Amino acid sequence: MALKAPISAQIELTINCNQLCGHCYNFWRYQTTGQKYQKEDRTLLPEIIKRTIEAEVLHVVLTGGEPLLYSKDTARYIKQLRDSNVAVGLNTNLSLLTQEKENILTTAGLQGVLTSLTSYDPETHHQITNSKNTHSKTLRAIESLTSKGYFVAVNMVVSQQNKDHVYPTGKLVHQLGATAFCATKMTPSPAGGQAHLEQTLNKQQTKQMLEDLLKVEEETGLDVTTLNPIPLCFTPDIERYQHILNKNCSAGKTSVGISTAGEVRACQHCDQKYGNILLEPLQDIWKRMEEWRDHSLLPEICKNCEGLRDCGGGCRESAKAHNGSRNKSDALVTGKYKKPASTKEKDLLGKTMPLRVSKNLTYRLEEEGVVLYKTTRNFTIVDNETFKVITALQGEKFTINQLERHLNTPMQLIITHLHKKKVIIGGNKKWQKS
């Protein structure tokens, strides 16, 4: 079923930042101007937010640059989005967070952030971010937010400069009380040129990054993952890491990036503009991005792969940076992937398990079917008949047996799928807060 608009959008609130990370997809602007801050027109942002809401986007990440350079504006947009029943996330390095800014954001309704920490070691962090005295400020901010119940995920972009720091950084993140730790292989930008390519990880280094993530998970119990797509064929023992991989890239498939000028791209790394949300509806721009969804941008080696649905062929921007075109192979692709033997039967939910529909579920009507949205990773499209069933079950406890007797139709497969997407919760575990 085709989506009429993206599920999620990352909106840049500014191109400026108090840090100058060499791995940033915006690194080109420092090469051309040599300046830390640039003049920009931010007066268009209220209309960009308004039109994103009108397009029925279900989740918005406010990003930059560094949004906390303009914390009052950021808080206003958070409130506007939440008042419109749009889920909101914030990407920030947190080094500019003060108690006053924290209070403003809390009042606006912010509940969680994705922050960045390039190393447990202050010297390495400052070298990578081209900043001074930001390491301790970020650590204090993480501790402050986590102590007050915020969801705080910490992302470490991993390059040649800090590839040996994943494990100790993960341990530090756990000590700070963070909710999750992400180690994400640096994605080279075509604009970053040779300097970016020289900093990216090879296959063995990527595997070590994942091993270090597993070690953090095993020793601390911390939720760990990696944010950028990694091809499932890059190593024969991929099953060992599959639960922590971000799997299929969402760029142009379920998400877009929107600049401070309203320009719409497939993701923040992509330099191709498909239109401007200030000049036409986002739904119309979305239709022009079909190449991201119909496999036009995939290399031939990936199109018939058994793992394509879960993998997506890796990162198209990485392919462009390494091999000159988005329809070339990701640098980690080997083409040697064999899907594990089916475990569908043993993964099915038991028919007598007590279940219920998750609370705080958002939905969006499509031309065919309905999107059921819980989080950016947990959403699905169902047909109209299934949506009617889900709506009728709101607030009720039920079992698959009861449902099948009432509807006189098999429901185990669809309910198992909805359970994996957290649309349905329960089972053998305690009832989850949702």
C-alpha positions as CSV (number, residue, x, y, z in Angstrom):
1,M,0.0,0.0,0.0
2,A,1.4,3.4,-1.0
3,L,1.7,6.2,1.5
4,K,0.2,9.6,0.6
5,A,2.9,11.5,2.6
6,P,5.9,10.6,4.7
7,I,5.4,9.2,8.2
8,S,8.3,11.2,9.6
9,A,10.1,14.4,8.8
10,Q,13.4,15.9,10.1
11,I,13.1,19.7,10.0
12,E,16.3,21.7,10.3
13,L,15.7,24.7,12.6
14,T,19.1,26.2,11.7
15,I,22.2,25.5,9.7
16,N,24.4,26.9,12.5
17,C,26.0,25.0,15.2
18,N,28.4,25.6,18.1
19,Q,30.4,22.5,17.1
20,L,32.2,21.8,13.8
21,C,32.2,18.1,13.5
22,G,34.3,16.8,10.6
23,H,31.8,14.0,10.0
24,C,28.8,16.2,9.7
25,Y,26.8,16.1,6.5
26,N,26.9,20.0,6.6
27,F,30.7,20.0,6.8
28,W,30.9,21.6,3.3
29,R,29.8,24.9,4.6
30,Y,32.9,25.3,6.8
31,Q,35.1,24.4,3.9
32,T,33.6,27.1,1.7
33,T,33.2,29.9,4.2
34,G,35.6,29.1,7.0
35,Q,33.0,30.6,9.4
36,K,31.4,29.0,12.4
37,Y,28.1,30.9,12.0
38,Q,26.3,32.0,8.9
39,K,23.5,34.5,8.2
40,E,20.3,32.6,7.6
41,D,16.6,33.4,7.2
42,R,14.7,31.6,9.9
43,T,11.4,33.5,9.4
44,L,10.1,30.7,7.1
45,L,10.1,28.1,9.8
46,P,6.6,28.7,11.3
47,E,5.1,28.2,7.9
48,I,7.2,25.1,7.3
49,I,6.0,23.6,10.6
50,K,2.4,24.5,9.7
51,R,2.5,22.9,6.3
52,T,4.2,19.7,7.7
53,I,1.3,19.4,10.1
54,E,-1.2,19.9,7.3
55,A,0.4,17.1,5.4
56,E,-0.5,14.8,8.3
57,V,3.1,13.8,9.1
58,L,2.9,11.8,12.3
59,H,6.4,12.3,13.7
60,V,8.8,15.3,13.4
61,V,12.4,15.5,14.6
62,L,13.6,19.0,15.1
63,T,17.3,19.2,14.2
64,G,20.0,21.5,12.9
65,G,22.6,22.7,13.1
66,E,22.1,23.0,16.8
67,P,18.4,23.8,17.8
68,L,19.4,25.0,21.3
69,L,21.0,28.1,19.7
70,Y,17.4,29.2,19.4
71,S,15.7,27.4,22.4
72,K,12.6,29.7,22.6
73,D,11.8,29.1,19.0
74,T,12.5,25.4,19.4
75,A,10.1,25.2,22.4
76,R,7.4,27.1,20.4
77,Y,7.6,24.6,17.6
78,I,7.5,21.6,20.0
79,K,4.3,22.9,21.5
80,Q,2.8,23.6,18.1
81,L,3.5,20.1,17.0
82,R,2.3,18.4,20.2
83,D,-0.9,20.5,20.2
84,S,-1.5,19.1,16.7
85,N,-1.0,15.5,17.9
86,V,2.3,15.1,16.2
87,A,5.0,13.1,18.0
88,V,8.2,15.3,18.5
89,G,11.9,14.4,18.9
90,L,14.8,16.8,19.3
91,N,18.4,16.2,18.0
92,T,20.9,18.3,20.0
93,N,24.4,18.1,21.2
94,L,23.1,19.4,24.6
95,S,26.2,21.4,25.3
96,L,24.2,24.6,25.3
97,L,21.5,23.3,27.7
98,T,21.0,25.5,30.8
99,Q,18.4,25.1,33.5
100,E,16.4,28.0,32.0
101,K,16.4,26.3,28.5
102,E,15.5,22.9,30.1
103,N,12.5,24.5,31.8
104,I,11.3,26.1,28.6
105,L,11.5,22.8,26.7
106,T,9.8,20.9,29.5
107,T,6.9,23.4,29.6
108,A,6.6,23.0,25.8
109,G,6.1,19.3,26.2
110,L,9.5,17.8,25.2
111,Q,9.9,14.2,26.5
112,G,13.1,13.0,24.9
113,V,16.2,13.8,22.9
114,L,18.8,12.2,20.7
115,T,22.1,13.7,21.7
116,S,25.7,13.2,20.4
117,L,28.9,12.2,22.2
118,T,31.9,11.3,20.1
119,S,34.0,9.7,22.9
120,Y,34.3,9.1,26.6
121,D,37.6,10.9,26.3
122,P,37.3,14.8,26.5
123,E,40.3,15.4,24.3
124,T,39.1,13.1,21.5
125,H,35.6,14.6,21.7
126,H,36.9,18.2,21.4
127,Q,39.2,17.3,18.6
128,I,36.4,15.7,16.5
129,T,33.8,18.4,17.3
130,N,36.3,21.3,16.9
131,S,35.1,22.7,20.2
132,K,36.3,23.5,23.7
133,N,34.8,22.6,27.1
134,T,31.7,21.0,25.5
135,H,32.3,17.4,26.7
136,S,31.6,18.1,30.4
137,K,28.6,20.2,29.5
138,T,27.1,17.5,27.5
139,L,27.7,14.9,30.2
140,R,26.0,17.2,32.8
141,A,23.1,17.8,30.6
142,I,22.6,14.0,30.0
143,E,22.6,13.4,33.7
144,S,20.2,16.2,34.4
145,L,17.7,15.1,31.8
146,T,17.8,11.4,32.7
147,S,17.5,12.1,36.4
148,K,14.1,13.8,35.6
149,G,12.8,11.0,33.6
150,Y,13.5,12.2,30.1
151,F,14.1,9.6,27.3
152,V,17.8,10.3,26.3
153,A,19.4,8.3,23.5
154,V,23.1,9.0,23.0
155,N,24.6,8.6,19.5
156,M,28.3,8.2,18.8
157,V,29.3,8.7,15.2
158,V,32.2,6.2,14.7
159,S,35.1,7.1,12.4
160,Q,38.8,6.3,12.2
161,Q,39.3,8.9,15.0
162,N,37.3,7.1,17.6
163,K,36.7,3.6,16.4
164,D,38.4,2.1,19.5
165,H,36.2,4.2,21.9
166,V,32.8,2.5,21.4
167,Y,32.9,0.2,24.4
168,P,34.2,2.7,27.0
169,T,31.8,5.4,25.7
170,G,28.9,3.0,26.0
171,K,29.9,2.2,29.6
172,L,30.0,5.9,30.4
173,V,26.6,6.5,28.8
174,H,25.2,3.7,31.0
175,Q,26.7,5.3,34.1
176,L,25.1,8.6,33.1
177,G,21.7,6.9,33.2
178,A,20.8,7.3,29.5
179,T,18.0,5.3,28.0
180,A,19.9,4.0,24.9
181,F,23.3,4.1,23.3
182,C,23.8,4.1,19.5
183,A,27.1,3.6,17.7
184,T,26.7,4.7,14.1
185,K,29.2,4.2,11.3
186,M,30.1,7.5,9.8
187,T,28.3,8.1,6.5
188,P,30.5,10.0,4.1
189,S,29.0,13.0,2.3
190,P,29.9,13.5,-1.4
191,A,30.6,17.1,-0.4
192,G,33.0,15.9,2.2
193,G,35.3,14.6,-0.5
194,Q,38.4,12.5,0.2
195,A,38.6,13.7,3.8
196,H,35.3,11.9,4.5
197,L,36.2,8.8,2.7
198,E,39.4,8.4,4.6
199,Q,37.5,8.6,7.9
200,T,34.9,5.9,7.2
201,L,35.1,2.3,8.6
202,N,35.9,-0.7,6.5
203,K,34.1,-4.1,6.9
204,Q,36.3,-5.4,9.7
205,Q,36.1,-2.1,11.7
206,T,32.3,-2.0,11.2
207,K,32.1,-5.5,12.6
208,Q,34.2,-4.6,15.6
209,M,31.9,-1.6,16.2
210,L,29.0,-4.0,16.4
211,E,31.0,-6.4,18.7
212,D,31.6,-3.5,21.1
213,L,27.9,-2.6,21.0
214,L,27.1,-6.2,21.9
215,K,29.6,-6.1,24.8
216,V,28.0,-2.9,26.2
217,E,24.5,-4.6,25.9
218,E,25.7,-7.8,27.6
219,E,27.4,-6.0,30.5
220,T,25.0,-3.2,31.2
221,G,21.6,-4.2,29.8
222,L,21.5,-0.9,28.0
223,D,19.4,-0.7,24.9
224,V,21.9,-0.5,22.0
225,T,21.5,0.0,18.3
226,T,23.1,1.7,15.2
227,L,21.2,4.4,13.4
228,N,22.4,4.1,9.8
229,P,21.6,1.1,7.6
230,I,24.2,-1.6,7.3
231,P,23.9,-4.2,4.5
232,L,23.0,-7.7,5.9
233,C,25.5,-9.3,3.5
234,F,28.5,-7.5,4.9
235,T,29.5,-10.4,7.1
236,P,28.5,-14.1,7.1
237,D,27.5,-14.1,10.8
238,I,25.1,-11.2,10.5
239,E,22.5,-13.0,12.7
240,R,24.7,-12.2,15.7
241,Y,24.1,-8.5,15.2
242,Q,20.7,-8.4,13.5
243,H,18.7,-7.3,16.6
244,I,20.8,-4.2,17.0
245,L,20.8,-3.1,13.4
246,N,18.6,-0.3,12.2
247,K,17.8,-2.4,9.1
248,N,16.0,-0.8,6.2
249,C,16.8,2.9,5.6
250,S,13.7,5.1,5.8
251,A,15.0,7.9,3.5
252,G,12.3,8.7,0.8
253,K,10.4,5.5,1.9
254,T,8.7,6.7,5.0
255,S,10.7,9.9,5.9
256,V,12.1,13.1,4.5
257,G,14.4,16.0,5.4
258,I,13.3,19.6,5.2
259,S,15.7,22.5,5.3
260,T,15.3,26.0,6.9
261,A,14.3,27.2,3.4
262,G,11.6,24.5,3.0
263,E,13.6,22.4,0.5
264,V,12.6,18.7,0.7
265,R,15.2,15.9,0.4
266,A,15.1,12.2,1.0
267,C,17.2,12.6,4.1
268,Q,19.6,15.0,5.7
269,H,22.6,13.5,3.9
270,C,21.0,13.8,0.5
271,D,21.8,16.9,-1.6
272,Q,19.1,16.4,-4.2
273,K,16.0,18.6,-3.7
274,Y,12.7,17.3,-4.8
275,G,10.7,20.4,-4.2
276,N,9.8,23.1,-1.6
277,I,7.1,22.7,1.0
278,L,6.5,26.5,0.9
279,L,5.6,26.3,-2.8
280,E,3.5,23.1,-3.0
281,P,2.0,20.5,-0.8
282,L,4.3,17.9,0.7
283,Q,2.1,15.2,-0.7
284,D,2.9,16.3,-4.3
285,I,6.6,16.4,-3.6
286,W,6.4,13.0,-2.0
287,K,5.0,11.6,-5.3
288,R,8.2,12.7,-7.1
289,M,10.3,10.7,-4.7
290,E,9.0,7.4,-5.9
291,E,12.5,6.3,-7.1
292,W,13.4,5.8,-3.4
293,R,10.5,3.4,-3.1
294,D,10.4,1.5,-6.4
295,H,14.0,0.1,-6.2
296,S,15.1,2.4,-9.1
297,L,18.1,3.5,-7.0
298,L,19.2,0.0,-6.1
299,P,22.2,-1.7,-7.7
300,E,21.4,-4.9,-9.6
301,I,23.2,-7.0,-7.0
302,C,20.6,-6.0,-4.4
303,K,17.3,-6.2,-6.4
304,N,16.8,-9.9,-6.1
305,C,18.5,-10.5,-2.7
306,E,16.6,-12.5,-0.1
307,G,17.3,-9.9,2.5
308,L,16.2,-6.8,0.5
309,R,13.0,-6.3,2.5
310,D,14.9,-6.1,5.8
311,C,18.1,-4.5,4.5
312,G,17.1,-2.1,1.7
313,G,20.6,-2.4,0.1
314,G,22.4,-0.2,2.7
315,C,22.9,3.5,2.3
316,R,22.4,5.3,-1.0
317,E,24.4,8.3,0.0
318,S,27.3,6.1,1.1
319,A,27.1,4.5,-2.3
320,K,27.3,7.9,-4.0
321,A,30.2,9.0,-1.9
322,H,32.2,5.8,-2.4
323,N,31.2,4.8,-6.0
324,G,29.9,8.0,-7.6
325,S,26.2,7.2,-7.9
326,R,23.2,6.4,-5.7
327,N,22.4,3.3,-7.7
328,K,25.8,1.8,-7.1
329,S,26.6,-0.6,-4.2
330,D,27.1,0.5,-0.7
331,A,30.8,0.0,0.2
332,L,29.9,-2.8,2.6
333,V,27.8,-4.8,0.1
334,T,29.2,-8.3,-0.8
335,G,26.0,-9.8,-2.3
336,K,26.6,-13.0,-0.2
337,Y,23.5,-13.2,1.9
338,K,21.3,-16.2,2.7
339,K,18.2,-15.7,4.7
340,P,18.0,-17.9,7.8
341,A,15.5,-20.8,7.9
342,S,12.0,-19.6,8.5
343,T,11.0,-19.4,12.2
344,K,7.5,-18.1,11.5
345,E,5.7,-20.9,13.3
346,K,7.6,-20.7,16.5
347,D,7.3,-16.8,16.5
348,L,3.5,-16.8,16.4
349,L,1.7,-15.5,19.5
350,G,-0.1,-18.1,21.5
351,K,-3.8,-18.0,21.0
352,T,-4.7,-17.9,24.7
353,M,-2.3,-15.0,25.7
354,P,-4.1,-11.9,27.1
355,L,-3.7,-9.0,24.8
356,R,-4.9,-5.4,24.3
357,V,-4.5,-2.5,21.9
358,S,-1.8,-0.1,22.8
359,K,-2.7,3.3,24.2
360,N,-1.6,6.5,22.6
361,L,-1.9,5.0,19.1
362,T,-2.1,7.5,16.2
363,Y,-3.6,6.6,12.9
364,R,-3.7,8.2,9.4
365,L,-6.2,7.4,6.7
366,E,-4.6,6.5,3.3
367,E,-6.1,6.1,-0.1
368,E,-5.9,2.4,0.6
369,G,-5.8,1.3,4.2
370,V,-4.8,3.0,7.4
371,V,-1.4,3.8,9.0
372,L,-1.2,2.7,12.7
373,Y,1.6,4.6,14.4
374,K,3.2,4.0,17.7
375,T,6.8,5.1,17.2
376,T,9.2,5.7,14.2
377,R,10.2,2.1,14.3
378,N,6.8,0.7,15.2
379,F,4.1,1.5,12.7
380,T,2.3,-0.4,10.0
381,I,-0.3,-0.2,7.3
382,V,-3.5,-2.2,7.6
383,D,-6.6,-2.6,5.5
384,N,-9.8,-0.9,6.4
385,E,-11.4,-4.1,7.8
386,T,-8.4,-4.7,10.2
387,F,-8.6,-1.1,11.3
388,K,-12.3,-1.5,12.2
389,V,-11.3,-4.5,14.4
390,I,-8.5,-2.6,16.1
391,T,-10.8,0.4,16.8
392,A,-13.5,-2.0,18.3
393,L,-10.9,-3.6,20.5
394,Q,-9.7,-0.3,22.1
395,G,-9.8,-0.6,25.9
396,E,-10.7,-4.3,25.8
397,K,-8.7,-7.3,26.8
398,F,-8.9,-10.3,24.5
399,T,-7.2,-13.4,23.2
400,I,-6.6,-14.6,19.6
401,N,-9.0,-17.5,20.3
402,Q,-11.8,-15.2,21.3
403,L,-11.1,-12.9,18.3
404,E,-11.1,-15.8,15.9
405,R,-14.4,-17.2,17.3
406,H,-16.1,-13.8,17.1
407,L,-14.9,-13.0,13.6
408,N,-14.9,-16.6,12.3
409,T,-11.6,-15.9,10.5
410,P,-7.9,-16.7,11.2
411,M,-6.2,-13.8,13.1
412,Q,-3.0,-15.2,14.5
413,L,-0.7,-13.9,11.7
414,I,-2.0,-10.4,11.7
415,I,-2.2,-10.1,15.5
416,T,1.4,-11.4,15.8
417,H,2.5,-8.8,13.3
418,L,0.7,-6.0,15.1
419,H,2.3,-7.3,18.4
420,K,5.8,-7.0,16.9
421,K,4.9,-3.4,15.9
422,K,3.6,-2.7,19.5
423,V,0.2,-1.8,18.2
424,I,-1.0,-4.8,20.2
425,I,0.7,-5.4,23.6
426,G,0.6,-8.1,26.3
427,G,1.4,-11.7,26.0
428,N,3.5,-13.5,28.7
429,K,5.0,-10.2,29.9
430,K,3.5,-7.8,32.4
431,W,1.2,-5.2,30.9
432,Q,3.3,-2.4,29.4
433,K,2.8,1.3,30.0
434,S,1.7,2.7,26.7
